């Protein structure tokens, strides 16, 4: 029985794997396609989360009344003269 030591693994010959250019290119394509899928999934998750936050924001905001921007024109005149000269 042979006992392996640190020096056996340190001085072991390196392992060389030869891969064809075509196989390497195919692996790169698969990796990029996988990256696109992951990005698309993340975009979908963020879009759903955005909709949730928008709904929460709508609930927090007070309901806007129609014509709210005209409220400042509804001020009653303080005198008869002001009532007769304005408008």
KELUMKE-379137 format. One line per 8 residues: number of its first residue (from 1); for each residue y, z, x of N, C-alpha, C. Coordinates in nm, 2 decimals. Layout:
<atoms>
NUM> Y/Z/X/Y/Z/X/Y/Z/X  ... .
</atoms>
This chain:
<atoms>
1> -0.12/0.00/0.08/0.00/0.00/0.00/0.12/0.00/0.09  0.22/-0.08/0.05/0.34/-0.10/0.14/0.45/-0.03/0.07  0.53/0.05/0.14/0.65/0.11/0.09/0.77/0.03/0.13  0.85/0.00/0.02/0.97/-0.08/0.04/1.08/0.01/0.08  1.16/-0.04/0.17/1.28/0.04/0.21/1.41/-0.03/0.18  1.52/0.03/0.21/1.65/-0.03/0.19/1.66/-0.15/0.27  1.61/-0.15/0.39/1.62/-0.26/0.49/1.54/-0.38/0.44  1.44/-0.36/0.36/1.36/-0.47/0.31/1.44/-0.55/0.21 .
9> 1.51/-0.48/0.12/1.59/-0.55/0.03/1.72/-0.61/0.09  1.77/-0.54/0.19/1.89/-0.59/0.26/1.87/-0.72/0.34  1.75/-0.73/0.40/1.72/-0.84/0.49/1.64/-0.94/0.42  1.62/-0.93/0.29/1.53/-1.02/0.22/1.60/-1.16/0.21  1.53/-1.26/0.21/1.59/-1.40/0.21/1.66/-1.41/0.07  1.77/-1.48/0.08/1.85/-1.51/-0.05/1.77/-1.60/-0.13  1.79/-1.59/-0.26/1.72/-1.68/-0.36/1.82/-1.78/-0.40  1.78/-1.91/-0.39/1.86/-2.02/-0.42/1.80/-2.09/-0.54 .
17> 1.88/-2.11/-0.65/1.83/-2.18/-0.77/1.91/-2.31/-0.78  1.84/-2.41/-0.79/1.90/-2.55/-0.80/1.90/-2.59/-0.94  2.02/-2.62/-0.99/2.04/-2.66/-1.13/2.11/-2.80/-1.13  2.06/-2.88/-1.22/2.12/-3.02/-1.22/2.26/-3.01/-1.28  2.34/-3.11/-1.24/2.48/-3.12/-1.29/2.48/-3.12/-1.45  2.39/-3.19/-1.50/2.38/-3.21/-1.65/2.35/-3.08/-1.72  2.26/-3.00/-1.66/2.23/-2.87/-1.72/2.35/-2.77/-1.71  2.41/-2.78/-1.60/2.53/-2.70/-1.57/2.64/-2.73/-1.67 .
25> 2.67/-2.86/-1.69/2.77/-2.91/-1.78/2.73/-2.86/-1.93  2.60/-2.87/-1.96/2.56/-2.83/-2.10/2.59/-2.68/-2.12  2.56/-2.60/-2.02/2.58/-2.46/-2.03/2.73/-2.43/-2.05  2.81/-2.50/-1.97/2.96/-2.48/-1.98/3.01/-2.52/-2.13  2.95/-2.62/-2.18/2.99/-2.67/-2.32/2.94/-2.56/-2.42  2.82/-2.51/-2.40/2.78/-2.40/-2.49/2.86/-2.28/-2.48  2.91/-2.24/-2.36/2.99/-2.12/-2.35/3.13/-2.14/-2.41  3.18/-2.26/-2.40/3.31/-2.29/-2.46/3.30/-2.29/-2.61 .
33> 3.19/-2.35/-2.66/3.17/-2.35/-2.81/3.16/-2.21/-2.86  3.09/-2.12/-2.79/3.08/-1.98/-2.83/3.21/-1.91/-2.82  3.29/-1.94/-2.72/3.43/-1.88/-2.72/3.51/-1.92/-2.84  3.50/-2.05/-2.88/3.57/-2.10/-3.00/3.53/-2.02/-3.12  3.40/-2.00/-3.14/3.34/-1.93/-3.25/3.40/-1.79/-3.26  3.40/-1.72/-3.14/3.45/-1.58/-3.13/3.59/-1.58/-3.17  3.67/-1.67/-3.12/3.81/-1.68/-3.15/3.84/-1.70/-3.30  3.76/-1.79/-3.36/3.77/-1.82/-3.50/3.74/-1.70/-3.58 .
41> 3.63/-1.63/-3.55/3.60/-1.51/-3.62/3.71/-1.40/-3.61  3.77/-1.39/-3.49/3.88/-1.29/-3.48/4.00/-1.33/-3.56  4.03/-1.46/-3.56/4.14/-1.51/-3.64/4.11/-1.48/-3.79  3.99/-1.50/-3.84/3.96/-1.47/-3.98/3.98/-1.32/-4.01  3.93/-1.23/-3.91/3.94/-1.09/-3.93/4.09/-1.05/-3.94  4.17/-1.11/-3.85/4.31/-1.07/-3.84/4.39/-1.13/-3.97  4.35/-1.24/-4.02/4.41/-1.30/-4.14/4.38/-1.20/-4.26  4.25/-1.16/-4.27/4.22/-1.06/-4.38/4.30/-0.93/-4.37 .
49> 4.31/-0.88/-4.24/4.38/-0.76/-4.22/4.53/-0.78/-4.26  4.58/-0.89/-4.22/4.72/-0.92/-4.25/4.75/-0.92/-4.41  4.65/-0.98/-4.48/4.67/-0.98/-4.63/4.66/-0.84/-4.68  4.57/-0.75/-4.62/4.56/-0.61/-4.67/4.70/-0.54/-4.64  4.75/-0.56/-4.52/4.88/-0.49/-4.49/4.99/-0.54/-4.58  4.99/-0.67/-4.61/5.09/-0.73/-4.70/5.08/-0.67/-4.84  4.96/-0.65/-4.89/4.94/-0.59/-5.02/4.99/-0.44/-5.02  4.96/-0.37/-4.91/5.01/-0.23/-4.90/5.16/-0.23/-4.90 .
57> 5.22/-0.32/-4.82/5.37/-0.33/-4.82/5.43/-0.36/-4.95  5.37/-0.45/-5.03/5.42/-0.48/-5.16/5.41/-0.35/-5.25  5.31/-0.27/-5.24/5.30/-0.15/-5.32/5.40/-0.05/-5.28  5.44/-0.05/-5.15/5.54/0.05/-5.10/5.68/0.02/-5.14  5.71/-0.11/-5.15/5.85/-0.15/-5.18/5.87/-0.13/-5.33  5.99/-0.09/-5.36/6.03/-0.08/-5.50/6.03/-0.21/-5.57  6.00/-0.22/-5.70/6.00/-0.35/-5.77/6.15/-0.40/-5.78  6.17/-0.52/-5.74/6.30/-0.58/-5.75/6.33/-0.62/-5.89 .
65> 6.45/-0.59/-5.94/6.49/-0.63/-6.07/6.55/-0.77/-6.06  6.53/-0.85/-6.16/6.60/-0.98/-6.16/6.75/-0.96/-6.18  6.83/-1.03/-6.11/6.97/-1.01/-6.12/7.03/-0.89/-6.05  6.95/-0.83/-5.96/6.99/-0.72/-5.89/7.12/-0.75/-5.80  7.12/-0.87/-5.75/7.24/-0.91/-5.67/7.37/-0.92/-5.75  7.36/-0.92/-5.88/7.47/-0.94/-5.96/7.53/-0.80/-6.01  7.46/-0.69/-5.97/7.49/-0.56/-6.02/7.63/-0.52/-5.97  7.68/-0.56/-5.85/7.81/-0.52/-5.81/7.92/-0.59/-5.89 .
73> 7.89/-0.70/-5.96/7.99/-0.76/-6.05/8.00/-0.69/-6.19  7.90/-0.60/-6.22/7.90/-0.52/-6.34/7.99/-0.40/-6.34  8.08/-0.38/-6.24/8.16/-0.27/-6.23/8.27/-0.27/-6.34  8.29/-0.17/-6.41/8.39/-0.16/-6.52/8.53/-0.15/-6.45  8.63/-0.22/-6.51/8.76/-0.21/-6.45/8.82/-0.07/-6.47  8.89/-0.02/-6.37/8.95/0.11/-6.38/9.08/0.12/-6.46  9.14/0.01/-6.49/9.26/0.01/-6.57/9.27/-0.11/-6.66  9.36/-0.11/-6.75/9.37/-0.22/-6.84/9.43/-0.34/-6.77 .
81> 9.52/-0.31/-6.68/9.58/-0.42/-6.60/9.47/-0.50/-6.52  9.38/-0.42/-6.46/9.27/-0.48/-6.38/9.18/-0.56/-6.47  9.16/-0.51/-6.59/9.07/-0.58/-6.68/9.13/-0.71/-6.72  9.26/-0.72/-6.74/9.33/-0.84/-6.79/9.35/-0.94/-6.68  9.36/-0.89/-6.55/9.39/-0.99/-6.44/9.27/-1.04/-6.38  9.16/-0.97/-6.38/9.04/-1.02/-6.31/8.95/-1.09/-6.40  8.90/-1.20/-6.35/8.80/-1.27/-6.43/8.84/-1.37/-6.52 .
</atoms>
